[in-house]
Amino acid sequence: MSGTTNGCTSTLVNAEVIVNPLPTINLGADTILQQGSTVTLSANNGLDLSYLWSNGAITADISVAAMGTYSVTVTNSAACTASDEIVVTIISSTQQAIAQVNIVVAPNPTQTEIRITCTGASMESLHLMDPLGKSILHENLSKKDGEFYKLQLENLPAGTYFVRILGNDFSRTIPVVKY
């Protein structure tokens, strides 16, 4: 179809536009590994895709043992791309340090008070939390190894509470039942 106005000609052209769908990719939630472990990251979603990982790999799956952020870009046959990334965190074992700290909360269950004794480390602070994790009390302590701290609970309603004890190299949360 064309038309002329004031000596100018205009032509209308019909065109068909094809919109290709984007590929989808989901590497999942960030991952935490123990030191010395490996995890397989997979970008394979069953479609005919090509892959390019941040480490240069071009396979659907990669195996990683190092901490870092890994990303992949997938491309489908229509040259459409999508990307995702995942953070891999490596932790080292802290079991030995935790095993050296012993915390005794007694009596538990209790009606009025508890005595908290920490051996193997000093207590620096204490948090008392309700069953929903809301802080009820925070105390800065200076209790040396083996000293006790008395916590009054008589004004609280019956229920389960959580005492979080923090030291220089540790943190421990212990449930306490008040009846």
QUIWOLIN-V959593 format. One record per residue. RES is the residue in one small letter. SS is DSSP state (~ for helix, > for strand, _ for the rest). Layout:
[[RES & SS] [RES & SS]]
This chain:
[[m & _] [s & >] [g & >] [t & >] [t & >] [n & _] [g & _] [c & >] [t & >] [s & >] [t & >] [l & _] [v & _] [n & _] [a & _] [e & _] [v & _] [i & _] [v & _] [n & _] [p & _] [l & _] [p & _] [t & _] [i & _] [n & _] [l & _] [g & _] [a & _] [d & _] [t & >] [i & >] [l & >] [q & >] [q & _] [g & _] [s & _] [t & _] [v & >] [t & >] [l & >] [s & >] [a & _] [n & _] [n & _] [g & _] [l & _] [d & _] [l & _] [s & >] [y & >] [l & >] [w & >] [s & _] [n & _] [g & _] [a & _] [i & _] [t & _] [a & _] [d & >] [i & >] [s & >] [v & >] [a & _] [a & _] [m & _] [g & >] [t & >] [y & >] [s & >] [v & >] [t & >] [v & >] [t & >] [n & _] [s & _] [a & _] [a & _] [c & _] [t & >] [a & >] [s & >] [d & >] [e & >] [i & >] [v & >] [v & >] [t & >] [i & >] [i & >] [s & _] [s & _] [t & _] [q & ~] [q & ~] [a & ~] [i & ~] [a & ~] [q & _] [v & _] [n & >] [i & >] [v & >] [v & >] [a & >] [p & _] [n & _] [p & _] [t & >] [q & _] [t & _] [e & >] [i & >] [r & >] [i & >] [t & >] [c & >] [t & >] [g & _] [a & _] [s & _] [m & >] [e & >] [s & >] [l & >] [h & >] [l & >] [m & >] [d & _] [p & _] [l & _] [g & _] [k & _] [s & >] [i & >] [l & >] [h & >] [e & >] [n & >] [l & >] [s & >] [k & >] [k & _] [d & _] [g & _] [e & _] [f & >] [y & >] [k & >] [l & >] [q & >] [l & _] [e & _] [n & _] [l & _] [p & _] [a & _] [g & >] [t & >] [y & >] [f & >] [v & >] [r & >] [i & >] [l & >] [g & >] [n & _] [d & _] [f & _] [s & >] [r & >] [t & >] [i & >] [p & >] [v & >] [v & >] [k & >] [y & _]]
